[in-house]
Every structure is written in C-alpha cells, then in structure tokens.
Amino acid sequence: MAESIAFIDDEFVPVSEAKISIMEPTFTKSDVVYDTLSSRKGYIFRLDDHMRRFEASYRAMQLAPPYATDDIRRITAECIMRSGYGDTCVTLMATRGPFIDLADRDIRKCRNGLMAVCVPYYWVLGKDKQTSGVNMVITENQRVPAGAIDARVKNFNWMDLTRGLLEAYEKGGDSALLCTPDGFLSEGPGFNIWLAKDGRLFTPRGNLLEGVTRRSVFDLAQELGVETSEKPLSPEDLRGADEAFTSTTAGGITPITQVDGKTLGNGAPGILTTRLTDEYWRRRDAGWCGTRPEEVLQDRDVA
C-alpha cells in the first residue's frame, strides 16, 4: 500500500512517525532551508537543478547537512521508491538541528541535519483551477525587502506570504500576489507569475525565488518560438495583460482568469497559457528532464 515517507535521523519512516524536538531552532526560529521537487509517472523532474538550488540555499545559510549531494539524490529516490507513489512531491530540508547543549545557544554549535518528506503530488492552487483559472488578489501586504530576507534562498520565513494569502481570502480571492516595497510585482505563496501581452511573455525580476518550473517555462517558450522577457512589472501590467498564469513545482502552469475579482482577458485560460500547459504536461508524461529513481539507486549499487 502506498504511504507517505520521511527520512529523518538516518532512517526512512512513515511520515506520522517523523518528529523533531520543539527546542530545535529548526522549529523555534524557522532556521531551515528547503527545496521541493516532484515526480511524474515515475520520473523525477529536473533533479540536478533542484539539487543545485538546494545546495545554494543551505550554503547561503552556512548549513552543512551530513550528506553529500549524491547521497541526497539517493535519499530522494529512495523516498519515492518506498512511498509507492508514481506522482509525488518531495521536500528536502537542511536544518540547523538540535543544540548539543541546551544551556549553550550558540547556533554555530548545533548539529546540522537533513530531512526529506515524500507525499502524493499536490496542487498549490487546487487541481480544479487548471481549467477554471485563479482569481488572483494583488495584496497590500508587501514582500519582505530583499535586504532583510533573500528570496533566492528557499526558506520557511513565510509571514509576508501568509499575511498576503489571508488578505486575499478576505477579499474573496483564491490566492495572493505580493509586490516589493517599491511597488513591483514579486511572487505568491509558492509560485512565480507570468503575463502575456501581444504574443510575448513577461515575468517579474527581482525579489523572488527563481523557480525551477519558471525556468522550464523559459525553455518551453524558446522552443515554441515565443519571445520572453524578465523585467520589473507593475500591478497595472498584470491588470492590462491579455492572459496570465502561475508556475510552480506543485501545480505546473495554472491560468489566472481574474485579478482582484475583475475578469482578465476573456475570463478563460488564454491560448498561450493553454498551449504551454498542454506541452508542459505532455513532456512531463514522456519523461522530459526526468530521472528514474531506480537509476539513481542503481548508480549507488554500481559504485
């Protein structure tokens, strides 16, 4: 029977058995970085891209997980294999870990750790929104300034995003899009944003996580002959777009059909959005940029 699996304290266990101390800075100070990747029909998507981003994140926070990158690749593959799910989301976490001595709160002396959690594939914005589209609220709550928290380091410091999401719900929206303190579009809780105008694609540049799925959209657009541009975008750019969509590991490409409760474009997923969505999932199903978990584990056996 398929089961959600975690890796913690050098062991693979059911998620329900995975626990950390409430005294860990991982919990008390959100002192942890992470990365979420996915598998589709047994193919892990862009595994090495995720490994590079994960490593960049934990190095930026001076964390040293007790496993080499190749070991983390194998832990990821093993979680997927043990779960029995074909379509998964796997979250890797590099943690500050527990204090060796609770009386000594020097975080440099913590025992850094690694955790992984594999669950069935999920959709950040809801699977039904793939066809109906999202009502996106541009919030008054702003993104934390880049000088305070570097959004390129994937982290759980989500107060700005959570406040934005709660604001969006209060205004009748499905999700939130935050702006930077200088008024430009940034990102939402777990996704990047794209808009189309006159057959061209645009995505914000600046204070945001540069998503792996975002990179995949760049790749697809180039192959399909669609011009793309990464630049500062204002809320009015989105409101005046012909169509728009989000990109994220947990959901792929999701159309935006309303902004602040007002119809965007013709109120349905746009032609370019639909074309990219169909191509994205068609390629994912065929193993595009994919790695079989058994191949990762076979490398260990050969070594």
N, C-alpha and C positions, 0 to 999 in steps of 0.2 A: 504494500500500500504506500502511495506517495506521501511524503512527510516533509515539512519544513525543517531544515537542518542548520545548525550553527556550529562554528568552530571557535572554541574558547579554551584557554588553559591547556593547549596542545591536544585537545580532544574534539572529536565530532560527536555532537549530542543533539537530541531533539530541541527545537527552539524553546519549548516550555521548560527545559532544564538548564538553559543558559542564564547565568547570573553573575553580577558583579557586586562589589561592596558599595553600600551607599556612602562610604567615606572616600571613594576614589575621586580624584579631580576629573576623571572622565565624566562622572555624573555631576559632581558639585559645581564644577566650573566649565562644563562642556569643553573640556580640554581634550579634544579628539578631532581628527580629520577623517574623511571618508571618501569613498567613491562607489557609485552604483553602476553595475553593468548588467547586461541581460543576455539570455539565450533564447533562441527561436528555433523550434524544430530540431533541437539538439546542437545548434551552432552557437557558440559564444561570440557575440558581436564585438569586433574591434578590441579584442583582449589586450593586445600590446599597447594600444592607445590609452586604454584605461589604466594599465599598469604604469605607464609613464606619468600620467596625470596624478595618480595616487602617490607615486614616489615624490613628485614635485611638491605635493601638498604636505606630506609628512616631513620632508626635509626643510620646508619653509618654517615649520613649527618646531624644528630641532627635535623631532621624534625619531627613534631608531627601533622599529619593530624587530623582534628577534628572529626574523626570517629574511632570506634573500629573495629577490624578485622572482626567480624561478620557483622557489618554494611557495610563494604567494600565488603564482599562477596555478600550481598543482593543488593547493588548498581550495582555490576557487573551483577548479574542475572536479575535485573530489566531492565538494558540497553538492554540486549539480548532479553528479552521478548517484550519490547516496540519496538525494531527495526523490529521484524517480520522476521528476517533472521534466517535460520537454521544453516548456516555455517558462523561464524563470527571471527573477530579479535577484541579483546577489550584491549585497552591500559589504564592502570591506572597510574596516575601521582600524586606524592606527591610534592607540590610546596612550595617554600619559601613564596610565597604570596606577597601581596602589603605592602608597607611601611604604617604604620599608620599615620606617619607624613613625608611628602616628604622632609622636611628640616633635618630630622634625619635619616641618612643612616646606622644605626646600624642594621645589618641583624638579630640580635637576637630579635629585636622588631617587625619583620614582622609577619603578621597574616598568619600562615601556612594554606595551603588548600589542597583539593583533587579534582582532575578532572578525568573523565573517558570518553572514546570515543569508541563507538561500530560501526564498519563498516563491510561491506561484507568481507568474507575471501579473503585474497590476498596472492600472491606467491612472496616472496622477489626476487627470481631469475627467475621468469616467469614460468607459468604452462607448457609451451612447453618444457622447459628444463628437465622436468620429464622424457621425452622419448629421447630427443636428447643429453642431457648432457651439462655441462657447460665447457667453455674454461676459466680456472682459471689462472690469472696472479699473480705470486709471486712478489710483488712490492718492489721497492727500498725504498719507503716511509715506515717508521717503526712505530710500535705500540708505543704509549706514554709509557715511563717507569712506572712500577708498583709503584715506589716510588713517582710519581707525581699524577697519577690518578689510583685508584684501579678499575680495570676492573670488579671485582666481584660485584661492586656496579653499577647497571644498570643505565646508565646516558646518557645524550644527548651531552656530550663533544666528538663530532664526527669528529673533524678536521683531525685527523690522518686517520681515516677510509674514510672520504670523499676525502682527497687528494689521498689515495690509489686507491679509486674507479675511480677517474678521470684519474689517471695514467693507470689503467687497460683499460679504454675505449680508451685512446690514443694509446695503444698498440694492439688494436683490440680484447681485451678480453671481457668476459661477466661480470666478477666481479673480486674482488681483495682479495688476501690472504696476510696479513701483517706478518712480523717477529718481534720478540722482538729485542731490541738493541744488544743483544748478539747473534743474528742470528738464533734463533729457531722459528719454525712456531708458530703463535699465533691464530688468527681468522680473519674473514672477516666482512664486514658491515652487521651485523645482523645474523651471522651464525657461528657455530663451524665446524671443519674439521675432517674427518676420512680418514684413508687409510687402505687398506687390502694388506697383503703380506703373501704368503704361507698359506692361510686359516685363518690367525689371523687378528684381528682388532687393530688398534692403533689410539690414539687421543692425541693431544698435552696436556701438563701440564704446568701451569704457568700463564703468564699474559693474562688472558682471562676470559670471562664470562662463568660460568659453567651452560650451558643451561639446561632447563627442558627437551627439546627434546633430548639433548645429554644424559641425564640420562635415558631417555626412550630407547635409543639405547643400553646402557649398559644392561638394563633389558631384552630387546628382545634377545640380543646376548647370554646372560646367559641361557635363556630358550631354545634357539635353539642350545645350545652346542658349541657356537663359543667363542674362547678364546679372551679376550680383554686386552689391556694394555694402561695405561695413562702414558706418559713419554715425555721428550723433544724429538722433532723431527726436523730434518733439512730439508731444501728445497730438498736436494737430496733424502731423504727418500720418499718424495711425488713423485718426478720425476721417481723414480725407483719402485713405487708401482704397484701391479697388477691391482688395481682398487681404486677408492676414491669417497667420497661423502660428502655433507654438511648435517648438521642437524639444524633445526630452527623451531620455532613455526609456522611462516608464510611460509609454504612450506614443512614441514616434512623432508623427506630424498630426496636429489637431487643428481643425479650422476655427477661426474666430468669425462669428456671424453678427455679433453685436458689440458695441463699445459704449459703456456707460448706459446700457439699456436702449441705445439707438441702433437702428439697422446699419450694418456695414455692407457696402456694395449692394447686391440684390438680396441679402439676407440668407443666402445659401452658401455652402462651401464653394469657393471660386474654382475656375477652370484650372489655373496653375497649381493651386493647392491640391486639388484632386489628382492632377497628373503626378505631382511629386509624391503624394501619399501612396497612390497605386504602385508607383515604381519602387518606392522605398520598401513596401511590404513584399512585393514580388521578388525583389532581390534578396531580402532577408530570408524568405522561404527557400530560396535557392542556395543559401549559404554565403551570400555576399559578405566579404570581410569577416568570415566566420572561421572559428576553430572548434573542432570537435573535442569535448573534454577527454574522451578516451585517448586522443592523440597526445594531449598534454601529459597524461599519466603514463602513456607508453614511452615518452621521452625519458621519464624517470627510470623506467624499467631497463631501457637501453643503456642509460648512463651507469 
